[in-house]
Amino acid sequence: MAFQGLTDEQARRYEEDGYVILKSLFDREEIDLLLKKARSDPDFNSALERKDEKGNITRLKLWNHPPDNLYGLFPRSKRMVGIAERLLGGEVYHYHSKMNLKEPRVGGAWEWHQDYGYWYNNAVLYPLLVSIMIGLDPATRENGCLTVLKGSHLIGRINHMKLPGGQTGADLERVEQAKKHHELVYVELGPGDVVVFHCNLLHASAANESDKPRWTLICCYNAARNDPWRQIEHPCYTPLVKVPDEAILSAV
């Protein structure tokens, strides 16, 4: 059955918890098509690398504008854009998307942070941004799935700073206080499942100590009315052209 948009209950869960999980938003055929293309794509050999405190490396393939190929069809799909429009209350645009490539045994951890902790410095005035993470491989506690502090988006933006190892993360003292008040949740996803989360939700992920990869595609959206007030290095508003959900499989 085609996705008909968020239910009122799902939207309420997002507002209260800072995130909501949607099972099987994409089917296995769509996910396998994306993985087949990405895992054989020589461009991924030059993916960015980010180290954690222990020196483990996670690779990233980043797009500021959705490319005119299969990678761009996912963030432009009607079901994805519709979720962002519902939660942000109007027109949205593609802020950026990235494939997070956490390889077996070497994929690094991501320290506690808020996405708006970074994006605040990009001259966006309001936290009117949302991220939608698509599970490509099974994401489990063993291979470093997303971890969130439920409801922590209600704290508001926390100052971010350089952490040991070189990552930028949230003020550790405030994170420890947040842990006393907010439930820690491991967001395990199957291929095609998604988690939609608020830009102020505190989240992290552990290193991949398993023998299984953990690849995800994360698509981020900004409200059109929240366009940066000055020119910055990051691209500003560009109209987002939605495509039918069927376009992904039609790209074969």
C-alpha positions in Angstrom: 0.0 0.0 0.0 1.4 3.4 -1.0 2.4 5.8 1.8 -0.4 8.2 2.6 1.5 10.6 4.7 2.1 10.9 8.5 -0.9 10.1 10.7 -1.8 12.6 13.4 -0.4 10.1 16.0 2.9 9.9 14.2 3.1 13.7 14.0 2.3 13.9 17.7 5.0 11.4 18.6 7.5 13.6 16.7 6.4 16.7 18.5 6.6 15.1 21.9 9.6 12.7 21.5 11.6 14.6 18.9 11.6 11.6 16.6 9.3 9.0 15.0 10.1 5.7 13.3 8.3 4.7 10.1 8.6 1.0 9.2 9.1 0.0 5.6 8.7 3.5 4.1 10.8 2.1 1.2 10.6 -1.5 0.0 13.4 -3.9 -0.3 13.7 -3.6 -4.0 14.2 0.2 -3.7 16.9 -0.2 -1.1 18.7 -3.0 -2.9 18.7 -0.9 -6.0 20.4 2.0 -4.1 22.9 -0.3 -2.4 23.9 -2.0 -5.6 24.6 1.3 -7.3 26.5 2.8 -4.3 28.6 -0.2 -3.5 29.9 -0.4 -7.0 30.3 3.4 -7.5 33.9 4.5 -7.9 33.0 8.0 -6.7 32.5 6.5 -3.2 36.3 5.8 -3.1 36.8 9.5 -2.5 34.2 9.8 0.3 35.0 12.1 3.2 36.4 10.6 6.3 35.6 11.4 9.9 37.5 10.0 12.9 36.2 9.4 16.4 38.2 9.7 19.6 39.7 6.2 19.2 40.8 6.9 15.6 38.0 4.8 14.0 36.8 6.1 10.7 33.4 6.6 9.3 33.1 7.6 5.6 30.5 10.1 4.2 29.3 10.8 0.7 27.6 14.3 0.8 25.3 16.1 -1.6 24.3 19.8 -1.0 21.9 19.6 -4.0 20.1 16.4 -4.9 22.0 14.9 -7.9 20.1 14.1 -11.1 20.4 10.4 -10.6 19.2 7.6 -8.2 20.8 9.3 -5.2 18.7 12.4 -5.7 15.4 10.6 -6.2 15.2 9.5 -2.6 15.3 13.0 -1.0 13.0 14.3 -3.8 10.4 11.5 -3.5 6.9 12.6 -2.7 6.8 10.5 0.5 10.0 12.1 1.9 9.2 15.7 1.0 5.6 15.2 2.3 6.9 14.2 5.7 9.1 17.2 5.9 6.3 19.6 4.7 3.9 18.2 7.3 6.3 18.6 10.2 7.8 21.9 9.2 4.4 23.4 8.3 4.9 24.4 4.6 7.3 24.5 1.7 10.7 22.9 2.4 13.9 22.6 0.4 16.8 20.1 0.3 19.3 21.2 2.9 21.7 18.4 2.2 21.8 14.6 2.1 24.5 12.1 2.9 25.3 8.5 2.9 26.9 7.4 6.2 29.2 4.5 5.5 30.0 2.8 8.8 32.1 -0.3 7.8 32.6 -3.5 9.8 35.1 -3.3 12.7 36.4 0.1 11.7 33.4 2.3 11.4 33.7 5.1 14.0 31.4 6.6 16.6 29.5 9.9 16.4 29.6 11.9 19.6 26.5 13.4 21.2 25.3 16.4 19.2 22.3 18.2 17.8 22.1 18.9 14.0 21.1 22.5 14.8 24.2 22.8 16.9 26.0 22.9 13.5 23.4 24.5 11.3 22.8 27.4 13.7 26.1 28.8 12.4 24.8 28.7 8.8 22.6 31.8 9.5 19.3 29.9 9.8 17.3 31.7 12.5 14.9 29.0 13.6 15.2 25.3 14.3 12.9 24.5 11.4 14.9 21.7 10.0 14.3 17.9 10.0 16.4 14.9 9.2 15.1 11.6 7.8 17.4 8.7 8.1 16.8 5.7 5.9 18.1 2.3 6.9 20.0 0.6 4.1 21.6 -2.2 6.0 20.1 -3.5 9.2 21.0 -1.0 11.9 21.5 -2.7 15.3 23.2 -1.9 18.6 26.0 -4.2 17.5 26.9 -2.2 14.4 26.4 1.3 15.8 22.8 2.3 15.3 21.5 5.7 16.0 21.0 6.5 19.7 18.7 9.3 20.9 17.7 11.0 24.1 13.9 10.9 23.8 12.3 14.3 24.2 15.7 16.2 24.4 14.7 18.5 21.6 12.7 20.4 24.1 15.9 21.5 25.8 16.6 23.8 22.9 19.9 24.4 21.3 23.0 23.5 23.3 26.4 25.0 22.7 28.7 22.8 20.6 32.5 22.6 20.9 35.5 20.6 19.6 35.8 17.3 21.4 38.8 15.0 21.9 39.4 13.2 18.6 38.4 16.2 16.5 34.6 15.9 16.3 32.3 18.8 17.2 29.7 17.8 19.8 27.4 19.2 22.4 28.6 20.6 25.7 29.4 17.3 27.6 28.2 18.7 31.0 24.8 19.5 29.6 24.6 16.1 27.8 25.2 14.3 31.1 22.4 16.4 32.7 20.1 15.6 29.8 20.8 11.8 30.3 19.3 12.1 33.8 16.0 13.4 32.5 15.6 11.8 29.1 15.3 8.1 28.2 18.1 6.7 26.0 16.7 4.9 23.0 18.6 2.7 20.5 17.0 3.2 17.2 17.3 -0.1 15.4 16.2 -0.1 11.8 15.6 -2.6 9.1 16.4 -1.9 5.4 13.7 0.6 4.2 12.7 1.7 7.7 13.2 5.4 8.5 13.6 7.6 11.6 12.5 11.2 11.3 14.1 13.5 13.9 14.1 17.1 15.0 17.2 19.2 14.5 17.5 19.8 18.3 17.3 16.1 19.3 20.4 14.9 21.0 21.7 11.9 19.2 24.9 9.8 18.8 26.0 6.4 17.6 28.6 3.9 18.7 31.4 2.4 16.7 30.7 -0.6 14.5 32.3 -3.5 16.3 30.4 -6.1 14.3 31.2 -7.9 11.1 28.2 -6.2 9.4 28.2 -2.8 7.6 25.8 -0.1 8.6 25.1 2.2 5.7 22.3 4.8 6.0 21.1 7.6 3.8 20.2 10.8 5.7 18.1 13.5 3.9 17.8 16.9 5.6 15.3 19.6 4.9 14.9 23.2 5.9 11.7 25.2 5.8 11.7 27.6 2.9 10.7 30.5 5.2 13.9 29.7 7.2 16.3 30.5 4.4 19.6 31.9 5.7 19.5 35.7 6.2 22.9 36.1 4.6 25.0 34.3 2.0 27.1 31.5 3.4 29.2 28.7 2.0 26.4 26.2 2.4 23.8 26.5 -0.4 20.7 28.6 0.4 17.1 28.1 -0.8 16.6 26.3 -4.1 13.1 25.2 -5.1 12.7 21.4 -4.6 11.2 19.5 -7.5 9.3 16.5 -6.1 9.2 13.3 -8.0 6.6 10.5 -7.8 7.4 7.7 -5.5 7.5 5.4 -8.5 10.4 7.3 -10.0 12.9 5.3 -7.9 12.2 1.9 -9.4 11.7 3.6 -12.8 15.4 4.7 -12.7 16.6 1.1 -13.4 
